[in-house]
Amino acid sequence: MKKDFDYFNTLLVQNVANKVGPTAPVIVPSASYGYENASQAEDIFSGNLNLPLYARVGNPTNARLESVVTKLENGFGGIATSSGMGAIHMVFSSFLNSGDEILCVGGFFGGTYTLVNETLKRFGVKSSFCPVDDMDFIKTKLENGVKIVALESVGNPSLRLPNLKEIAFLCEKYETLLIVDNTATPILLRPLEIGADIVVHSSTKNMSGHSAALGGIAIFREVNPKNDKLLNNKYADIHKIVEKTGKKAFIAICKKRALRDVGMSANAFGSFLTLLGLETLSLRVQRVNESVVKIVSQLDNKLDKALHVSHPSLSNHIDHKRYMSDYQNGCGPIFTIDCGDKKRAFDLLDRLKLVTQTANIGDNRTLALHMKSTIYRDFDEETRQYLGINNGLIRVSVGLENPDDITEDFIQASNGI
Ligand SMILES: *Cc1c(COP(=O)(O)O)cnc(C)c1O
């Protein structure tokens, strides 16, 4: 079946809620769950019986969210978390030990960058970074036994597009875990179908859309207990869990090695709000991605040339070819405008009437933010250069408004700056 926007419109509304009984998703706020008897308690703890154990490691409302996003990503199972960073930390810390190395391909969301470069570093995890298309570097790192390769489906805010097929092929060849942050491109890109092992999302963004719930989720592929890259020697410390839990090993590893001990767990009310957002995700993603293309094309034509509009749909973008081949339905809500310097960027932002200035993306409203003075203010100049954070860079996340109104707002704001 063709997985177009309408495929997901049907899938999402049919799976979020119930046909019988309460039609809206049910919020189960209980932190603990009474067991029927001692033997049932034992079965639940051993994993033989799939009933709620304690809300830190699972909750029925979270479970509904996990099942819907698993279908969306065509995965095997998922774990909802308290935030996108919670999901990323859960996955990284479940597989990385002191002395291991993680390779980060392309530009990264600020929080992920500091997680790797500051926090995991304090625990002895080594890291390396490389541009999105440096295949030789990626290959060398894989040959040298790097344990995780991580990348974002779309660089935020670099807007570089990875060659996911090629990187997935290399990770398969070198039996190395590939983790993709798909926050910017739910529906548009399905990394598990291309060969990624784990997909993470900040559901705070596109999935919710309404900005009413902080949340994250990790979705896993099925493990093949007989022949799987997880059985490579470099993952020897988790082989026992794979042996015991088989197909479900990814979920067991993350629950036992992070969720249970760190508690980055989602809460029922947050998951309920995220589920409400998911019902309309496909409609919204289609609308926003059509709008982005329209807006950047108009702005690229009409704005003063000193204001540089960047988006992969524009033919002068470095990854335009990959956009046309691998991102046919769009690459998410973001585009950028480089105003040249901070003053012009601030002037432009403060003259916008319709746009909300905030540190978020994927909202139903159009948002904008000056990058260097906010999210990237604590980064050194070299890192900012690497991440493409120029002095005058503004990131825009397009919302559901009339695209002509958004274009008009940027044009009126740019007059006279
Ligand atoms: C926002 C974001 C995150 C972090 O998510 P939170 O829900 O804010 O913790 C991770 N990755 C990307 C690409 C993001 O945009």
PDBQT file of the ligand as one rigid body, heavy atoms in Angstrom, charges set to zero:
ROOT
HETATM    1  C1  LIG A 501      13.419  19.620  20.464  1.00  0.00    +0.000 C 
HETATM    2  C2  LIG A 501      14.270  18.586  19.910  1.00  0.00    +0.000 A 
HETATM    3  C3  LIG A 501      14.833  17.604  20.742  1.00  0.00    +0.000 A 
HETATM    4  C4  LIG A 501      14.625  17.601  22.237  1.00  0.00    +0.000 C 
HETATM    5  O1  LIG A 501      13.293  17.408  22.572  1.00  0.00    +0.000 OA
HETATM    6  P1  LIG A 501      12.626  17.922  23.941  1.00  0.00    +0.000 P 
HETATM    7  O2  LIG A 501      11.258  17.352  23.883  1.00  0.00    +0.000 OA
HETATM    8  O3  LIG A 501      12.674  19.409  23.937  1.00  0.00    +0.000 OA
HETATM    9  O4  LIG A 501      13.455  17.351  25.047  1.00  0.00    +0.000 OA
HETATM   10  C5  LIG A 501      15.615  16.634  20.154  1.00  0.00    +0.000 A 
HETATM   11  N1  LIG A 501      15.851  16.625  18.833  1.00  0.00    +0.000 NA
HETATM   12  C6  LIG A 501      15.335  17.550  18.006  1.00  0.00    +0.000 A 
HETATM   13  C7  LIG A 501      15.630  17.473  16.549  1.00  0.00    +0.000 C 
HETATM   14  C8  LIG A 501      14.532  18.561  18.512  1.00  0.00    +0.000 A 
HETATM   15  O5  LIG A 501      14.020  19.481  17.696  1.00  0.00    +0.000 OA
ENDROOT
TORSDOF 0
